[in-house]
Amino acid sequence: MIIREKIENNEKLILRSCASMSTETRGRAAWEKKDDIRTCYMVDRDRIIHSKPFRRLKHKTQVYIRTFGDHYRTRLTHTLEVAQIAKTIGRGIGLNEDLIEAIALGHDIGHVAFAHNGEDVLNQLLPKGFKHSENSVRVLTKIEKQGKGLNLSLEVLDGILYHSGFDKKGASAFTLEGQVVKYSDKIAYVNHDIDDSIRAKLLSEKELPIDSITKLGQSHSQRINTLVTSCIYTTVDNINSGNNAVSLEAGIEKSLIELRAFLFENVYKGDRLKEERDKAKFVLEQVFNYFFKNPKKMPKFYFNIVEKEGLYQGVSDYISGMSDDYCLMLFNNIYVPKIVIY
């Protein structure tokens, strides 16, 4: 028996019937021969983790810009934490961990330099706006491999597209695995951003909302454990009741939302980092404006996008792929005078 078929048969024995079985995938945009060893979702996971935009995540900001400490999160470490939390939840529920891992590893691959500050800049500059979740799908389907894309399964792309936000009125991933990643993203960043903020002495434990901390736990690990446990048991209860949806207990979710709102007010949008956020936005906007006026200065691949899809799209694709350091290097090369006379 082909090893992949053995793995696929094991899925049917182990996973819940509502899980996304590899044999029932909606497929890829372009047909390709199945791998002898790996299921379709295993292949997708490997393609993402070996891609160039995945490697660039290590030099993209999570929250803090230009940190010098070794222990602050980057976009890459955030991604790994999301993947681990999501896999734990998925295993507890009985879902497809390979699909979960592929979605989690790719969910932020289209993020801009300088965290959400970069996203805000592009959202303001582009006529159609900018969302990193949509850009992640674009990177994986139309940018990577010189425009060929990675030809990922529809379930993976859908989970990535709908991982963002916390509004129940918005669209959700059609797989439970995709919904798990959406919750895991919030569980990860709310807690690790608190951890980083306290390390940076921008917050203290005493400032955290007392009701939320009492409900979820005093420590980083306690809060994650509370949220992961709640997500598993609440979702299992939902499934057993005929409601195939991932969720938290109402009180637990309320506390998570309160902590998230606290971070937006005090860290992400607060006064404490405003000066640095403004500097980052200025740098990225100036780099964008330069290439918007001088598109032929971009690499040929991106100039070709300009000719095919327009100036805004080509420049956006180039800018959104940059790491923090690369963007700063270009800014210095373009705008900072050099010593030319000795």
BAMARKE-676858 format. One line per 3 residues: number of its first residue (from 1); their letters; for each residue x, y, z of N, C-alpha, C. Coordinates in steps of 0.02 Angstrom, whole numbers, plus 50000, padded with zeros to 5 digits. Layout:
residues N
NUM> a> X:Y:Z:X:Y:Z:X:Y:Z; ...;
***
This chain:
residues 342
1> mii> 50042:49940:50000:50000:50000:50000:50044:50063:50000; 50024:50113:49961:50057:50177:49962:50050:50208:50031; 50104:50236:50057:50103:50262:50126:50050:50316:50134;
4> rek> 50042:50359:50084:49991:50412:50088:49922:50382:50100; 49906:50328:50067:49841:50297:50075:49831:50270:50146; 49885:50245:50175:49881:50222:50245:49865:50279:50292;
7> ien> 49898:50336:50281:49885:50395:50322:49813:50418:50313; 49790:50418:50251:49721:50439:50237:49671:50392:50270; 49685:50327:50271:49641:50280:50304:49641:50291:50380;
10> nek> 49699:50307:50407:49704:50321:50479:49662:50382:50498; 49661:50432:50454:49620:50491:50467:49547:50471:50477; 49523:50428:50435:49452:50407:50439:49437:50368:50503;
13> lil> 49489:50335:50530:49480:50296:50591:49485:50341:50654; 49527:50392:50650:49544:50431:50710:49504:50496:50715; 49496:50531:50659:49466:50598:50661:49390:50596:50664;
16> rsc> 49361:50650:50688:49288:50656:50689:49262:50658:50617; 49200:50639:50609:49171:50638:50542:49165:50708:50512; 49162:50759:50556:49158:50828:50532:49226:50859:50516;
19> asm> 49279:50822:50528:49346:50846:50513:49357:50846:50437; 49408:50881:50414:49423:50884:50343:49470:50827:50324; 49441:50776:50294:49481:50719:50273:49521:50737:50210;
22> ste> 49582:50714:50208:49624:50729:50151:49595:50703:50085; 49560:50647:50089:49531:50617:50029:49471:50656:50003; 49446:50702:50044:49385:50739:50025:49401:50813:50009;
25> trg> 49463:50828:49997:49482:50896:49981:49446:50922:49919; 49434:50986:49918:49404:51017:49859:49455:51028:49804; 49518:51010:49818:49568:51009:49766:49608:51074:49760;
28> raa> 49648:51076:49707:49693:51132:49692:49671:51166:49628; 49695:51226:49617:49678:51262:49556:49703:51224:49494; 49762:51194:49500:49790:51155:49445:49800:51083:49468;
31> wek> 49778:51036:49427:49785:50965:49446:49858:50947:49450; 49873:50903:49497:49941:50875:49500:49937:50805:49530; 49986:50766:49513:49989:50697:49537:49997:50695:49613;
34> kdd> 49963:50650:49646:49967:50644:49718:50035:50619:49739; 50057:50642:49797:50120:50620:49825:50113:50549:49854; 50164:50508:49847:50160:50439:49873:50162:50436:49949;
37> irt> 50194:50485:49981:50205:50484:50053:50157:50530:50090; 50149:50590:50065:50113:50642:50101:50042:50653:50075; 49997:50669:50121:49930:50689:50101:49934:50759:50071;
40> cym> 49878:50782:50042:49878:50848:50009:49895:50903:50059; 49870:50897:50121:49882:50950:50170:49954:50948:50197; 49983:50889:50199:50054:50884:50218:50098:50917:50165;
43> vdr> 50079:50906:50102:50116:50938:50047:50112:51014:50053; 50051:51039:50067:50041:51111:50073:50082:51140:50130; 50082:51107:50186:50121:51129:50244:50195:51135:50226;
46> dri> 50221:51085:50192:50292:51085:50174:50308:51140:50123; 50263:51151:50076:50275:51204:50026:50278:51273:50060; 50234:51284:50108:50234:51349:50142:50297:51358:50183;
49> ihs> 50316:51307:50221:50372:51315:50267:50439:51320:50230; 50442:51297:50168:50503:51302:50128:50502:51362:50081; 50452:51404:50086:50446:51461:50040:50486:51521:50065;
52> kpf> 50502:51565:50020:50540:51626:50037:50500:51673:50082; 50436:51686:50067:50400:51732:50111:50393:51707:50182; 50393:51640:50192:50392:51614:50260:50457:51631:50296;
55> rrl> 50513:51624:50262:50577:51640:50293:50582:51715:50310; 50551:51757:50270:50555:51829:50283:50517:51849:50346; 50473:51807:50370:50435:51823:50431:50481:51834:50491;
58> khk> 50540:51805:50490:50586:51812:50547:50611:51884:50554; 50606:51923:50500:50628:51993:50502:50570:52042:50494; 50509:52018:50509:50451:52062:50509:50426:52071:50581;
61> tqv> 50409:52132:50597:50387:52148:50665:50321:52115:50683; 50316:52093:50746:50252:52072:50774:50217:52133:50803; 50248:52164:50854:50220:52225:50884:50275:52278:50891;
64> yir> 50332:52259:50918:50384:52307:50935:50434:52315:50879; 50446:52378:50860:50487:52394:50802:50559:52403:50825; 50605:52371:50789:50677:52378:50801:50696:52361:50873;
67> tfg> 50673:52304:50897:50693:52282:50964:50762:52250:50962; 50798:52255:51017:50865:52227:51021:50868:52167:51069; 50814:52155:51106:50813:52097:51150:50802:52033:51110;
70> dhy> 50830:51979:51135:50824:51914:51101:50755:51882:51108; 50716:51905:51157:50656:51867:51176:50590:51897:51153; 50593:51952:51116:50531:51981:51090:50508:51941:51029;
73> rtr> 50442:51936:51022:50415:51898:50966:50426:51935:50900; 50435:51896:50848:50433:51921:50780:50372:51890:50746; 50360:51909:50684:50304:51879:50649:50313:51804:50641;
76> lth> 50375:51781:50637:50388:51709:50630:50373:51673:50695; 50398:51698:50752:50385:51663:50815:50311:51665:50832; 50277:51719:50814:50204:51721:50823:50171:51665:50783;
79> tle> 50192:51657:50721:50164:51605:50678:50173:51536:50708; 50233:51523:50735:50246:51457:50765:50204:51446:50828; 50193:51499:50867:50151:51492:50927:50079:51479:50907;
82> vaq> 50055:51513:50856:49987:51500:50831:49980:51428:50809; 50030:51404:50772:50027:51335:50747:50024:51285:50804; 50064:51296:50856:50065:51248:50910:50000:51248:50950;
85> iak> 49974:51307:50964:49910:51313:50999:49854:51280:50958; 49854:51295:50893:49801:51269:50850:49805:51193:50844; 49864:51165:50841:49871:51092:50836:49847:51059:50900;
88> tig> 49861:51089:50958:49837:51061:51021:49761:51061:51023; 49731:51117:51003:49658:51121:51002:49630:51071:50952; 49661:51067:50893:49637:51021:50842:49640:50949:50863;
91> rgi> 49694:50930:50896:49699:50861:50919:49648:50846:50973; 49637:50895:51017:49588:50886:51070:49518:50876:51044; 49502:50911:50991:49435:50905:50961:49429:50843:50917;
94> gln> 49484:50826:50882:49483:50770:50835:49481:50793:50763; 49518:50846:50748:49519:50874:50681:49585:50858:50646; 49591:50881:50584:49650:50865:50543:49708:50913:50560;
97> edl> 49757:50888:50596:49813:50929:50617:49856:50953:50559; 49861:50914:50507:49903:50935:50449:49872:50995:50415; 49806:50996:50408:49772:51054:50379:49780:51114:50425;
100> iea> 49770:51104:50489:49778:51158:50537:49848:51188:50533; 49898:51146:50531:49967:51170:50529:49981:51209:50466; 49956:51186:50410:49967:51222:50346:49935:51291:50349;
103> ial> 49874:51295:50373:49840:51360:50377:49877:51406:50425; 49896:51380:50483:49929:51421:50534:49996:51447:50510; 50035:51405:50477:50101:51426:50453:50096:51478:50397;
106> ghd> 50041:51478:50360:50033:51525:50305:49990:51586:50321; 49960:51589:50381:49908:51639:50392:49933:51711:50389; 49995:51724:50408:50021:51793:50409:50075:51805:50357;
109> igh> 50079:51763:50308:50134:51766:50260:50131:51829:50217; 50072:51861:50214:50065:51922:50175:50068:51985:50216; 50090:51979:50279:50094:52038:50322:50148:52086:50297;
112> vaf> 50137:52150:50311:50183:52203:50289:50237:52213:50343; 50291:52247:50324:50342:52266:50373:50311:52312:50426; 50342:52314:50484:50322:52358:50539:50252:52343:50565;
115> ahn> 50234:52280:50567:50172:52256:50598:50111:52289:50565; 50059:52302:50605:49997:52330:50577:50006:52402:50554; 50061:52434:50575:50074:52502:50552:50084:52502:50476;
118> ged> 50120:52452:50451:50130:52447:50379:50065:52433:50342; 50024:52390:50372:49959:52374:50342:49916:52437:50339; 49917:52478:50392:49878:52540:50393:49899:52586:50336;
121> vln> 49965:52591:50324:49990:52635:50271:49964:52612:50203; 49972:52548:50188:49949:52523:50123:49873:52528:50116; 49838:52518:50171:49765:52522:50169:49743:52593:50151;
124> qll> 49782:52643:50172:49766:52713:50157:49788:52732:50087; 49844:52705:50064:49872:52725:50000:49839:52692:49940; 49815:52631:49949:49788:52593:49892:49714:52608:49882;
127> pkg> 49692:52620:49821:49621:52636:49808:49572:52583:49833; 49593:52520:49830:49549:52466:49852:49564:52443:49924; 49608:52480:49958:49627:52460:50025:49674:52401:50027;
130> fkh> 49689:52378:50087:49737:52323:50094:49719:52283:50156; 49716:52217:50149:49706:52172:50206:49760:52118:50202; 49795:52106:50257:49850:52058:50254:49826:51987:50240;
133> sen> 49764:51971:50261:49739:51903:50249:49729:51891:50174; 49702:51942:50140:49694:51936:50067:49761:51935:50033; 49808:51975:50058:49874:51976:50028:49911:51911:50038;
136> svr> 49899:51878:50096:49931:51813:50107:49911:51763:50053; 49847:51763:50035:49823:51719:49982:49855:51739:49915; 49860:51804:49903:49891:51827:49840:49964:51805:49836;
139> vlt> 50001:51813:49891:50071:51794:49892:50078:51719:49876; 50035:51679:49905:50040:51606:49897:50015:51581:49829; 49973:51621:49796:49944:51599:49733:49972:51634:49671;
142> kie> 49996:51697:49680:50016:51735:49621:50086:51766:49624; 50118:51765:49683:50183:51797:49689:50240:51746:49697; 50231:51699:49743:50284:51651:49756:50300:51610:49694;
145> kqg> 50363:51588:49690:50389:51550:49633:50381:51589:49568; 50399:51654:49573:50399:51698:49514:50331:51699:49478; 50278:51700:49519:50211:51708:49492:50173:51643:49482;
148> kgl> 50206:51587:49488:50172:51522:49478:50128:51505:49538; 50147:51529:49598:50110:51511:49658:50127:51441:49681; 50101:51423:49740:50116:51358:49769:50062:51305:49755;
151> nls> 50008:51326:49720:49955:51278:49702:49929:51241:49764; 49910:51278:49815:49887:51248:49878:49814:51226:49873; 49795:51182:49918:49726:51158:49922:49679:51215:49941;
154> lev> 49618:51211:49917:49569:51263:49930:49556:51272:50004; 49557:51216:50042:49544:51220:50114:49597:51262:50150; 49659:51257:50128:49713:51295:50158:49705:51369:50142;
157> ldg> 49692:51385:50079:49684:51455:50059:49624:51487:50092; 49570:51450:50099:49510:51477:50132:49523:51491:50206; 49558:51446:50240:49574:51456:50310:49618:51517:50320;
160> ily> 49665:51528:50275:49709:51586:50279:49669:51650:50266; 49626:51649:50216:49586:51708:50198:49542:51731:50255; 49515:51684:50294:49466:51702:50345:49492:51695:50416;
163> hsg> 49558:51701:50425:49586:51693:50492:49582:51757:50533; 49573:51813:50500:49581:51878:50534:49516:51903:50563; 49521:51950:50610:49463:51981:50640:49432:51938:50695;
166> fdk> 49385:51969:50731:49352:51932:50785:49278:51949:50787; 49252:51967:50728:49182:51986:50721:49142:51926:50697; 49094:51905:50738:49055:51845:50721:49009:51857:50661;
169> kga> 48999:51921:50643:48956:51936:50586:48992:51924:50520; 49059:51923:50521:49097:51913:50461:49098:51840:50439; 49124:51829:50379:49128:51761:50353:49180:51720:50391;
172> saf> 49168:51656:50397:49215:51610:50430:49239:51558:50381; 49295:51527:50397:49320:51472:50357:49268:51417:50353; 49264:51383:50296:49214:51330:50290:49236:51265:50324;
175> tle> 49299:51261:50346:49321:51203:50383:49328:51220:50457; 49317:51171:50499:49328:51181:50571:49402:51195:50585; 49445:51166:50545:49517:51177:50553:49534:51251:50543;
178> gqv> 49504:51282:50492:49516:51353:50481:49490:51395:50538; 49432:51376:50566:49404:51412:50623:49449:51406:50685; 49479:51347:50694:49525:51337:50750:49584:51386:50745;
181> vky> 49611:51394:50684:49668:51440:50676:49648:51511:50692; 49588:51531:50673:49564:51599:50688:49564:51612:50763; 49539:51565:50802:49539:51573:50875:49610:51569:50902;
184> sdk> 49649:51525:50876:49718:51516:50901:49760:51578:50889; 49748:51612:50834:49784:51674:50819:49772:51725:50875; 49709:51733:50896:49693:51780:50949:49720:51758:51016;
187> iay> 49714:51694:51031:49741:51667:51094:49816:51679:51098; 49850:51669:51042:49923:51678:51042:49943:51750:51050; 49917:51794:51007:49945:51863:51008:49922:51903:51068;
190> vnh> 49861:51891:51093:49840:51928:51153:49886:51911:51211; 49903:51849:51218:49944:51829:51274:50018:51844:51265; 50045:51831:51206:50117:51845:51198:50131:51919:51192;
193> did> 50082:51959:51169:50093:52031:51167:50090:52061:51237; 50051:52032:51282:50053:52053:51352:50121:52036:51381; 50146:51977:51367:50211:51955:51391:50266:52001:51368;
196> dsi> 50266:52018:51303:50317:52063:51276:50310:52134:51303; 50249:52157:51314:50238:52224:51339:50263:52231:51411; 50253:52179:51451:50279:52180:51519:50355:52177:51519;
199> rak> 50384:52136:51475:50457:52132:51469:50486:52200:51449; 50451:52236:51406:50474:52301:51383:50459:52357:51433; 50426:52338:51489:50407:52387:51540:50359:52441:51514;
202> lls> 50320:52422:51464:50267:52466:51440:50202:52452:51475; 50197:52394:51506:50140:52375:51547:50165:52342:51609; 50123:52340:51660:50137:52301:51720:50078:52255:51732;
205> eke> 50090:52202:51769:50037:52155:51786:49977:52190:51817; 49991:52242:51858:49938:52277:51895:49891:52315:51848; 49915:52332:51788:49873:52370:51741:49824:52327:51703;
208> lpi> 49835:52262:51701:49791:52218:51662:49721:52217:51692; 49669:52212:51651:49600:52212:51675:49589:52155:51725; 49573:52174:51787:49570:52125:51841:49518:52070:51829;
211> dsi> 49461:52089:51801:49409:52038:51790:49431:51986:51739; 49465:52008:51686:49488:51962:51634:49543:51916:51661; 49589:51945:51699:49644:51906:51726:49619:51856:51777;
214> tkl> 49571:51876:51818:49542:51830:51867:49509:51771:51833; 49476:51785:51777:49439:51733:51740:49486:51687:51703; 49538:51715:51672:49581:51675:51628:49643:51648:51662;
217> gqs> 49669:51684:51711:49729:51661:51746:49780:51717:51755; 49819:51712:51807:49868:51764:51823:49930:51762:51779; 49949:51702:51757:50011:51696:51718:49996:51683:51644;
220> hsq> 50048:51693:51603:50044:51681:51531:50021:51610:51516; 50051:51561:51548:50034:51491:51535:49965:51473:51560; 49945:51502:51617:49878:51488:51643:49824:51514:51596;
223> rin> 49835:51573:51569:49785:51602:51524:49779:51561:51460; 49836:51541:51431:49833:51501:51371:49799:51434:51385; 49815:51403:51441:49784:51339:51459:49709:51346:51466;
226> tlv> 49686:51400:51499:49614:51412:51507:49580:51419:51440; 49609:51458:51395:49579:51470:51330:49579:51408:51286; 49634:51372:51285:49639:51311:51245:49589:51259:51269;
229> tsc> 49586:51250:51334:49540:51201:51364:49468:51219:51349; 49452:51283:51356:49384:51305:51342:49366:51295:51269; 49412:51309:51224:49399:51302:51152:49386:51229:51135;
232> iyt> 49424:51184:51164:49416:51112:51150:49348:51087:51174; 49334:51098:51238:49273:51069:51267:49210:51102:51241; 49212:51168:51230:49153:51203:51203:49139:51181:51132;
235> tvd> 49192:51173:51092:49182:51152:51023:49157:51080:51019; 49184:51036:51061:49160:50967:51064:49086:50966:51082; 49066:51006:51131:48994:51010:51149:48953:51035:51090;
238> nin> 48979:51085:51054:48943:51110:50996:48932:51055:50945; 48985:51018:50930:48981:50965:50880:48932:50910:50902; 48936:50891:50965:48890:50840:50990:48817:50862:50989;
241> sgn> 48807:50928:50988:48739:50955:50986:48716:50970:50914; 48759:50953:50866:48741:50963:50797:48760:51031:50769; 48799:51070:50808:48822:51136:50785:48896:51133:50771;
244> nav> 48914:51125:50708:48985:51119:50690:49018:51187:50686; 49036:51213:50744:49068:51279:50748:49118:51280:50805; 49174:51313:50794:49225:51320:50846:49207:51382:50888;
247> sle> 49211:51375:50955:49196:51433:50997:49225:51422:51067; 49220:51475:51107:49240:51473:51178:49177:51479:51220; 49183:51462:51284:49128:51477:51331:49116:51552:51330;
250> agi> 49054:51573:51338:49037:51644:51332:49078:51688:51379; 49084:51668:51442:49121:51708:51490:49196:51712:51474; 49223:51656:51450:49294:51654:51432:49307:51697:51370;
253> eks> 49262:51693:51321:49271:51734:51261:49265:51808:51278; 49219:51826:51322:49211:51896:51342:49276:51922:51373; 49309:51881:51414:49372:51902:51445:49427:51909:51393;
256> lie> 49429:51865:51344:49479:51870:51291:49468:51934:51250; 49406:51949:51235:49390:52010:51197:49410:52072:51237; 49399:52071:51302:49417:52127:51344:49493:52137:51346;
259> lra> 49530:52083:51351:49603:52088:51351:49628:52115:51284; 49598:52091:51230:49617:52113:51163:49603:52188:51156; 49545:52211:51179:49528:52282:51175:49576:52324:51217;
262> flf> 49597:52297:51275:49645:52330:51318:49711:52340:51281; 49734:52290:51245:49796:52295:51208:49791:52346:51151; 49735:52347:51116:49727:52396:51062:49730:52466:51090;
265> env> 49698:52477:51147:49697:52545:51176:49764:52565:51204; 49800:52519:51235:49860:52536:51272:49925:52521:51237; 49925:52475:51188:49986:52455:51154:49982:52468:51080;
268> ykg> 49937:52434:51045:49936:52439:50972:49920:52509:50948; 49873:52543:50980:49852:52610:50959:49865:52663:51013; 49896:52644:51067:49905:52689:51124:49961:52739:51113;
271> drl> 49967:52786:51160:50017:52840:51155:50088:52816:51167; 50098:52761:51201:50164:52741:51224:50212:52726:51167; 50186:52702:51111:50229:52685:51054:50213:52728:50993;
274> kee> 50173:52781:51003:50150:52820:50945:50207:52849:50905; 50258:52875:50938:50313:52906:50902:50349:52856:50856; 50361:52796:50882:50394:52745:50842:50349:52720:50786;
277> rdk> 50284:52714:50800:50237:52694:50748:50236:52745:50691; 50236:52808:50710:50235:52861:50659:50298:52860:50616; 50355:52847:50648:50418:52842:50610:50414:52785:50559;
280> akf> 50389:52728:50581:50384:52670:50537:50338:52685:50478; 50282:52716:50493:50234:52733:50440:50266:52781:50390; 50303:52829:50415:50336:52878:50372:50385:52843:50324;
283> vle> 50425:52799:50352:50475:52763:50311:50440:52723:50256; 50390:52686:50274:50357:52643:50225:50321:52684:50172; 50290:52739:50193:50255:52781:50145:50303:52813:50096;
286> qvf> 50361:52835:50119:50410:52866:50074:50438:52815:50025; 50450:52754:50048:50474:52701:50002:50421:52686:49950; 50358:52682:49972:50303:52670:49925:50300:52725:49872;
289> nyf> 50303:52788:49896:50298:52845:49849:50355:52845:49798; 50414:52826:49820:50471:52825:49775:50459:52775:49718; 50439:52714:49735:50430:52664:49682:50367:52676:49642;
292> fkn> 50319:52711:49672:50259:52730:49634:50278:52779:49578; 50325:52823:49593:50349:52872:49543:50403:52842:49498; 50436:52790:49522:50491:52760:49484:50483:52684:49480;
295> pkk> 50429:52660:49449:50416:52587:49449:50470:52545:49415; 50506:52576:49368:50559:52538:49334:50619:52524:49379; 50621:52556:49438:50674:52543:49486:50661:52479:49525;
298> mpk> 50601:52453:49520:50585:52390:49555:50614:52331:49516; 50622:52273:49549:50643:52213:49513:50595:52199:49455; 50621:52169:49403:50583:52158:49342:50517:52121:49355;
301> fyf> 50518:52073:49401:50457:52034:49415:50400:52081:49435; 50414:52129:49479:50362:52174:49503:50343:52226:49451; 50391:52247:49410:50374:52293:49355:50328:52259:49305;
304> niv> 50338:52194:49295:50293:52156:49250:50222:52156:49277; 50215:52153:49344:50148:52157:49375:50117:52225:49362; 50159:52277:49365:50134:52345:49349:50105:52347:49279;
307> eke> 50139:52317:49231:50116:52318:49162:50053:52276:49152; 50046:52223:49192:49988:52179:49183:49928:52198:49226; 49942:52221:49288:49888:52232:49336:49884:52304:49363;
310> gly> 49929:52346:49340:49925:52416:49361:49979:52435:49411; 49990:52500:49415:50044:52527:49457:50033:52513:49531; 49973:52523:49555:49960:52513:49627:49973:52441:49648;
313> qgv> 49952:52394:49606:49960:52323:49624:50033:52303:49624; 50070:52324:49574:50141:52305:49570:50181:52333:49627; 50170:52397:49644:50207:52428:49699:50185:52398:49765;
316> sdy> 50121:52385:49774:50096:52353:49835:50127:52284:49846; 50131:52245:49793:50161:52179:49798:50235:52183:49819; 50270:52231:49792:50341:52239:49809:50349:52262:49881;
319> isg> 50312:52312:49900:50317:52340:49968:50295:52290:50021; 50240:52255:50009:50213:52210:50060:50257:52150:50073; 50300:52134:50026:50345:52077:50036:50408:52093:50075;
322> msd> 50420:52158:50086:50483:52178:50118:50483:52163:50193; 50542:52144:50217:50552:52139:50289:50566:52209:50316; 50563:52217:50382:50578:52282:50412:50647:52307:50391;
325> dyc> 50697:52264:50397:50766:52284:50382:50775:52302:50309; 50744:52265:50264:50751:52280:50193:50719:52347:50176; 50661:52360:50206:50627:52423:50194:50669:52482:50220;
328> lml> 50698:52474:50279:50741:52527:50306:50804:52537:50264; 50831:52482:50238:50890:52487:50195:50874:52526:50132; 50817:52512:50101:50797:52548:50041:50785:52622:50056;
331> fnn> 50753:52636:50112:50741:52705:50132:50807:52743:50138; 50856:52712:50171:50922:52743:50179:50956:52753:50112; 50952:52703:50069:50984:52708:50003:50953:52763:49960;
334> iyv> 50887:52771:49967:50851:52818:49925:50856:52890:49951; 50848:52897:50016:50839:52965:50043:50896:52993:50086; 50939:52951:50111:50993:52975:50154:51055:52991:50112;
337> pki> 51082:53053:50117:51140:53072:50077:51201:53028:50093; 51240:53014:50041:51300:52974:50050:51362:53019:50043; 51416:52999:50076:51479:53035:50068:51509:53015:50001;
340> viy> 51514:53061:49954:51540:53045:49888:51606:53081:49874; 51625:53128:49917:51688:53164:49908:51732:53154:49969; 51794:53134:49959:51840:53120:50014:51896:53172:50014;
***
